[in-house]
Amino acid sequence: MSAPDGAVALVTGGTRGIGASIADRLKADGYKVATLGRSGGDVQADVSDPASVQAAFDEVRKSLGPVLILVNNAGVTADGLAIRMPDDDWARVIDTNLGGAFNCTKRGLEDMLRARWGRIVNVSSIVAERANSGQANYAASKAGLLGFTRVVAKEMGKRNITANAVTPGFIDTDMTAELPSEELAAAIPAARVGRPEEVAAAVSFLVSDDAAYINGATLAVDGGLGA
């Protein structure tokens, strides 16, 4: 079953970097796209706040229609060694990266169940499966996102709704701008860092008709770094 005509895609954290590239790609694919950001985007919301998310979804439904494609991309970092990590930094990263995906998915599923069609893609990270010192909170949130993806896939599979994840490696964005790119490239089998457009291409595939039988999967976009 193909996407209903006029299907709306909502991309959280869609104002820059990977999220902006995903939004641009889905627009090019012919979907109506809304971006959600904390202070920018087509709608504003704090994804860690259920009431704020509900208001944002209501706004998108009113202006564009029901959300049938959801890309949970919003995320923050607050790095530090676990033993020294402030409690607030742990909670903020978990609540945004993992709790935010839950809040948005819960609202998106309401529309998808009514339409009997839906696509959810959660943007996780290579650190969900490959430890990186100083990122206990970020790694935990992104690993939790993979487990969450699989549960939603199992719960919604009979309803023509799929949930999949992508795990980007080192991608050329503002978040990685201060990292030593040459040293990073030397550790990557592809011998380079990735481009946001390459993550967007993976997301485009996972929401397409060609991926209708892919559910609960994790697609690595990391140049072989996690192999």
Buried (B, 14 or more C-beta within 10 A) or exposed (E): EEBBEEBBBBBBBBBBBBBBBBBBBBBEBEBBBBBBBBEEBBBBBBBBBBEBBBBBBEBBBEEBBBBBBBBBBBBBBBBBEEEEBEEEBBBBBBBBBBBBBBBBBBBBBEBBBEBEBBBBBBBBBBBBBBEEEBBBBBBBBBBBBBEBBBEBBEEBEEBBBBBBBBBBBBBBBEBBEEEEBEEBBEEBEEEEBBBBBBBBBBBBBBBBEEBBEBBBBBBBBBBEBBE
